[in-house]
Amino acid sequence: MSDINITNPLARRSPLGGSIGVAVASIVPVLALALFLVFGLLGGWTWSWAFFLLIPVSGILVYGLRGGQRS
């Protein structure tokens, strides 16, 4: 069993998706605001705030859950 090389996905050094992942994480806040306003103006103010949950979700997906020092 020592021949199996299992890597921890949370220990990756670069963002998931590389530069595309970084671009997606950068665009998501603007997209969340646009969706919030569009759905809110269409009468959905009660639930349109939920689009802002996309911001931390995209950050977790792209950068992972690792904490501490980033280089």
Backbone as a printed PyTorch tensor [residue, N CA C, xyz], in Angstrom:
tensor([[[  0.8050,  -1.2010,   0.0000],
         [  0.0000,   0.0000,   0.0000],
         [  0.8480,   1.2630,   0.0000]],

        [[  2.1010,   1.1480,   0.2320],
         [  2.9510,   2.3180,   0.2660],
         [  3.2070,   2.8800,  -1.1330]],

        [[  2.8250,   2.1350,  -2.1820],
         [  3.0250,   2.6070,  -3.5490],
         [  1.9350,   3.5810,  -3.9950]],

        [[  0.8680,   3.6740,  -3.2310],
         [ -0.2350,   4.5560,  -3.5940],
         [  0.1130,   5.9760,  -3.1850]],

        [[  0.0190,   6.8880,  -4.1420],
         [  0.3220,   8.2900,  -3.8800],
         [ -0.9960,   9.0580,  -3.8210]],

        [[ -1.4540,   9.3230,  -2.6200],
         [ -2.6900,  10.0670,  -2.4190],
         [ -2.3190,  11.4730,  -1.9960]],

        [[ -2.7950,  12.4460,  -2.7510],
         [ -2.4980,  13.8330,  -2.4080],
         [ -3.7350,  14.4810,  -1.8070]],

        [[ -3.5080,  15.3720,  -0.9210],
         [ -4.5820,  16.0990,  -0.2640],
         [ -4.9910,  17.2690,  -1.1570]],

        [[ -6.2520,  17.3190,  -1.6160],
         [ -6.6680,  18.4290,  -2.4790],
         [ -6.6680,  19.7740,  -1.7600]],

        [[ -6.7270,  19.7730,  -0.4430],
         [ -6.7230,  21.0280,   0.3120],
         [ -5.3200,  21.5890,   0.4670]],

        [[ -4.2990,  20.8130,   0.1080],
         [ -2.9180,  21.2530,   0.2590],
         [ -2.3390,  21.7850,  -1.0400]],

        [[ -3.1730,  22.0350,  -2.0350],
         [ -2.6470,  22.5160,  -3.3110],
         [ -2.0650,  23.9190,  -3.1560]],

        [[ -1.0740,  24.2030,  -3.9620],
         [ -0.3650,  25.4770,  -3.8660],
         [ -0.9450,  26.5540,  -4.7670]],

        [[ -1.5880,  26.1670,  -5.8540],
         [ -2.1280,  27.1490,  -6.7930],
         [ -3.6450,  27.0880,  -6.7960]],

        [[ -4.3100,  28.1570,  -7.2090],
         [ -5.7700,  28.1620,  -7.2450],
         [ -6.3080,  27.1190,  -8.2130]],

        [[ -7.4700,  26.5700,  -7.8960],
         [ -8.1270,  25.6020,  -8.7560],
         [ -8.5180,  26.2860, -10.0610]],

        [[ -8.1270,  25.7300, -11.1690],
         [ -8.4360,  26.3220, -12.4650],
         [ -7.4000,  27.3230, -12.9280]],

        [[ -6.3870,  27.5760, -12.1290],
         [ -5.3420,  28.5210, -12.5120],
         [ -5.8770,  29.9280, -12.6860]],

        [[ -5.4920,  30.5610, -13.7760],
         [ -5.9080,  31.9540, -13.9970],
         [ -7.4030,  32.0560, -14.3010]],

        [[ -7.9850,  31.0030, -14.8590],
         [ -9.4310,  31.0220, -15.1120],
         [-10.1900,  30.9930, -13.7910]],

        [[ -9.7210,  30.1940, -12.8400],
         [-10.3460,  30.1480, -11.5270],
         [-10.2740,  31.4840, -10.8130]],

        [[ -9.1400,  32.1510, -10.9350],
         [ -8.9900,  33.4830, -10.3290],
         [ -9.9370,  34.4740, -10.9920]],

        [[-10.0860,  34.3880, -12.3110],
         [-10.9980,  35.2770, -13.0260],
         [-12.4390,  35.0320, -12.5940]],

        [[-12.8110,  33.7760, -12.4400],
         [-14.1760,  33.4500, -12.0000],
         [-14.4190,  34.0040, -10.6000]],

        [[-13.4630,  33.8120,  -9.6990],
         [-13.6090,  34.3240,  -8.3390],
         [-13.6650,  35.8500,  -8.3180]],

        [[-13.0770,  36.4980,  -9.3080],
         [-13.1130,  37.9570,  -9.3770],
         [-14.4170,  38.4760,  -9.9480]],

        [[-15.0420,  37.7080, -10.8170],
         [-16.2760,  38.1430, -11.4780],
         [-17.5100,  37.8460, -10.6360]],

        [[-17.4510,  36.8370,  -9.7810],
         [-18.6170,  36.4110,  -9.0170],
         [-19.2150,  37.5270,  -8.1550]],

        [[-18.4530,  38.3960,  -7.4740],
         [-19.0950,  39.4650,  -6.6980],
         [-19.9340,  40.4170,  -7.5620]],

        [[-19.4540,  40.7390,  -8.7460],
         [-20.2130,  41.6130,  -9.6470],
         [-21.4690,  40.8960, -10.1250]],

        [[-21.3280,  39.6170, -10.4470],
         [-22.4670,  38.8140, -10.8780],
         [-23.5010,  38.6920,  -9.7610]],

        [[-23.0510,  38.4820,  -8.5280],
         [-23.9640,  38.3790,  -7.3900],
         [-24.7350,  39.6840,  -7.1960]],

        [[-24.0690,  40.8120,  -7.3320],
         [-24.7490,  42.0990,  -7.2000],
         [-25.7760,  42.2870,  -8.3060]],

        [[-25.4130,  41.9390,  -9.5320],
         [-26.3490,  42.0720, -10.6570],
         [-27.5650,  41.1790, -10.4550]],

        [[-27.3410,  39.9260, -10.0410],
         [-28.4700,  39.0260,  -9.7980],
         [-29.3450,  39.5250,  -8.6570]],

        [[-28.7280,  40.0610,  -7.6110],
         [-29.4690,  40.6240,  -6.4850],
         [-30.3920,  41.7460,  -6.9430]],

        [[-29.8530,  42.6490,  -7.7510],
         [-30.6600,  43.7780,  -8.2090],
         [-31.7430,  43.3540,  -9.1830]],

        [[-31.4130,  42.4850, -10.1230],
         [-32.3980,  42.0520, -11.1210],
         [-33.5540,  41.3130, -10.4540]],

        [[-33.2320,  40.3230,  -9.6390],
         [-34.3000,  39.5640,  -8.9950],
         [-35.0480,  40.4050,  -7.9750]],

        [[-34.3590,  41.3340,  -7.3180],
         [-35.0190,  42.2160,  -6.3670],
         [-35.9920,  43.1530,  -7.0480]],

        [[-35.5880,  43.7280,  -8.1570],
         [-36.4770,  44.6350,  -8.8750],
         [-37.6650,  43.9170,  -9.5010]],

        [[-37.5300,  42.6220,  -9.7110],
         [-38.6460,  41.8270, -10.2310],
         [-39.5640,  41.3490,  -9.1040]],

        [[-39.3280,  41.8310,  -7.8980],
         [-40.2080,  41.5150,  -6.7770],
         [-39.6780,  40.4420,  -5.8490]],

        [[-38.4450,  40.0700,  -5.9830],
         [-37.9040,  39.0000,  -5.1560],
         [-36.9270,  39.4690,  -4.1030]],

        [[-37.1490,  40.6210,  -3.4960],
         [-36.2160,  41.1410,  -2.4970],
         [-36.0630,  40.1900,  -1.3120]],

        [[-37.1060,  39.4320,  -1.0280],
         [-37.0740,  38.5520,   0.1400],
         [-35.9470,  37.5270,   0.0550]],

        [[-35.7150,  36.9630,  -1.1350],
         [-34.7190,  35.9100,  -1.2920],
         [-33.5250,  36.3060,  -2.1470]],

        [[-33.5130,  37.4820,  -2.7120],
         [-32.4190,  37.8490,  -3.6160],
         [-31.0740,  38.0030,  -2.8950]],

        [[-31.0990,  38.2140,  -1.5900],
         [-29.8520,  38.3160,  -0.8290],
         [-29.0480,  37.0250,  -0.9070]],

        [[-29.7040,  35.9070,  -1.1800],
         [-29.0210,  34.6110,  -1.2060],
         [-27.9470,  34.5470,  -2.2920]],

        [[-28.0410,  35.3960,  -3.3230],
         [-27.0170,  35.4050,  -4.3680],
         [-25.6510,  35.8140,  -3.8240]],

        [[-25.6370,  36.5500,  -2.7170],
         [-24.3660,  36.9470,  -2.1320],
         [-23.6250,  35.7670,  -1.5100]],

        [[-24.3070,  34.6520,  -1.3090],
         [-23.6440,  33.4410,  -0.8150],
         [-22.7440,  32.8310,  -1.8860]],

        [[-22.9220,  33.2300,  -3.1330],
         [-22.0520,  32.7410,  -4.1980],
         [-20.6130,  33.2320,  -4.0250]],

        [[-20.4340,  34.3640,  -3.3670],
         [-19.0920,  34.9410,  -3.2170],
         [-18.1880,  34.0460,  -2.3690]],

        [[-18.5870,  33.6730,  -1.1450],
         [-17.6910,  32.7860,  -0.3900],
         [-17.6130,  31.3760,  -0.9830]],

        [[-18.7020,  30.9110,  -1.5980],
         [-18.6790,  29.5750,  -2.1960],
         [-17.6520,  29.5210,  -3.3230]],

        [[-17.6230,  30.5490,  -4.1660],
         [-16.6460,  30.5540,  -5.2590],
         [-15.2220,  30.6620,  -4.7140]],

        [[-15.0290,  31.4350,  -3.6560],
         [-13.7060,  31.5360,  -3.0480],
         [-13.2440,  30.2190,  -2.4680]],

        [[-14.1580,  29.4970,  -1.8330],
         [-13.8080,  28.1940,  -1.2660],
         [-13.4740,  27.2120,  -2.3760]],

        [[-14.2410,  27.2250,  -3.4580],
         [-13.9860,  26.2980,  -4.5550],
         [-12.6620,  26.5820,  -5.2540]],

        [[-12.3500,  27.8500,  -5.4540],
         [-11.1400,  28.2090,  -6.1930],
         [ -9.8970,  28.1210,  -5.3130]],

        [[ -9.9650,  28.6640,  -4.1070],
         [ -8.7720,  28.7490,  -3.2640],
         [ -8.6890,  27.6520,  -2.2110]],

        [[ -9.7610,  26.9370,  -1.9780],
         [ -9.7590,  25.8520,  -1.0050],
         [ -9.9830,  26.3500,   0.4020]],

        [[ -9.9680,  25.4160,   1.3210],
         [-10.2330,  25.7400,   2.7190],
         [ -8.9670,  25.9720,   3.5220]],

        [[ -7.8280,  25.9500,   2.8670],
         [ -6.5820,  26.0780,   3.6120],
         [ -6.4720,  27.4850,   4.2120]],

        [[ -5.9260,  27.5360,   5.3600],
         [ -5.7330,  28.8140,   6.0210],
         [ -4.2540,  29.1110,   6.1380]],

        [[ -3.9570,  30.1330,   6.8420],
         [ -2.5540,  30.4370,   7.0900],
         [ -1.9270,  31.2740,   5.9920]],

        [[ -0.6330,  31.1150,   5.8660],
         [  0.1570,  31.9610,   4.9750],
         [  0.0160,  31.5230,   3.5140]],

        [[ -0.1880,  32.4890,   2.6390],
         [ -0.2720,  32.2150,   1.1980],
         [  0.8940,  32.8840,   0.5120]],

        [[  1.4280,  32.1960,  -0.4570],
         [  2.5720,  32.7830,  -1.1820],
         [  2.2700,  32.9370,  -2.6350]]])
